[in-house]
Amino acid sequence: MNQWQKVALGEVMRLDLAPHHVEPDTNYPNIGIYSFGRGTFAKPPIESATTSASTLYRVSAGQVIYSRLFAFEGAYATVPPEHDGAFVSNEFPTFTVIDEKASSAYIGWLFRSAVTWQALRQNTVGMGDRRQRIHPASVLALPISLPSLSVQHAIANRLDRVSDAIVARGRAATSRASEVEATLRAAFARIIANAPRVAMGEIAPLVRRPVEIDPDASYPELGVRSFGKGTFHKPALPGIEVGTKKLFTVGAGDLLFNIVFAWEGAVAVAADKDAGRVGSHRFLTCVPDPSRATSEFLRFWFLGEEGILALGQASPGGAGRNRTLGIKALEAIKVPVPSLDAQLWFDSLQFKARAAKAAQAEATTHLDQLLPAMLDEVFG
């Protein structure tokens, strides 16, 4: 049976700093460290003409590095080959693993574990999260359970394989999502190529369902996210707090526009779960003629390049909240209206694409949870 020994990190790695005097007229490649054990990233070079530091520290591939300032939230990493030779300030201590005693890959995974961050966080100094710093001596004093070198290598190899598989799965998912979106756009372009254009006021007029406010009642509100990200539910608004504000009821299947952010894609279709919620005068509810158009088809057009351009032109004013979609301007926008059968066929494509995307997202979530669970099992 393999024996796990209790040792201090200082027995298997050492503080290893490579100071470098800052020379004039020189730029130094610089890196930062993501929180939550997510590795390093390239930063703009440090310019000797603008830095106040007289000394920088060169890092080497394979070293363990951390950020004193963000160590409390897991800003630990192993320096990858592409960042070999970069420079950091004294806020980023570096350590070299002693090969005869430990596997650098295993120690690297140790620092990606939340168990390790939490244990080290007990030894922070300073007040407030972002003022808490961990001294290198505290890192070296941390007790860990260490198996034999052969077991360390086996564990690190297994974690590497799982990590590589998760990354590959994520890239494949992104690629498939791009392919599905491209397929939808191509199909949509074919359908609307020779379709007649009809003003929104005719094909999907604004429908208002005013709410008579009862001070003793409450009114669950609905919101619309920008960039086509759908609806969301707001807390219920007590009737006594409504005041002079006008509220309107939302119905399932309504084509919704948030007039303040329509220019950046705040367009959605109300789902069954949204029915009965309310919105202020800033939320327009348009109802397509069911014999001629569908909300889902029109939503897709409005979130495309041509639709966003039309909404922008119908939303005069400056940036942000000063750009407001005008009701008359919306009603005047001419949208493509192919046959209803063509629209329904395209809506079925959208439904299949969303179902595939949801299944992929669920699978990705499970994979994202796998690695932390394995790290907890190994290092907890």
Secondary structure, 3 states (H helix, E strand, C coil): CCCCEEEEHHHCEEECCCEEECCCCCEEEEEEECCCCCCEEEEEEEECCCCCCCEEEECCCCCEEECCCCHHHCCEEECCHHHCCCEECCCCCEEEECCCCCCHHHHHHHCCCHHHHHHHHCCCECCCHHHCECCHHHHHHCEEEECCHHHHHHHHHHHHHHHHHHHHHHHHHHHHHHHHHHHHHHHHHHHHCCCCEEEHHHHCCECCCECCCCCCCEEEEEEECCCCCCEEEEEEEEHHHCCCCCCEECCCCCEEEECCCHHHCCEEECCHHHCCCEECCCEEEECCCCCCCCHHHHHHHHCCHHHHHHHHHCCCCCCHHHCCCCHHHHHHCEEECCCHHHHHHHHHHHHHHHHHHHHHHHHHHHHHHHHHHHHHHHHC
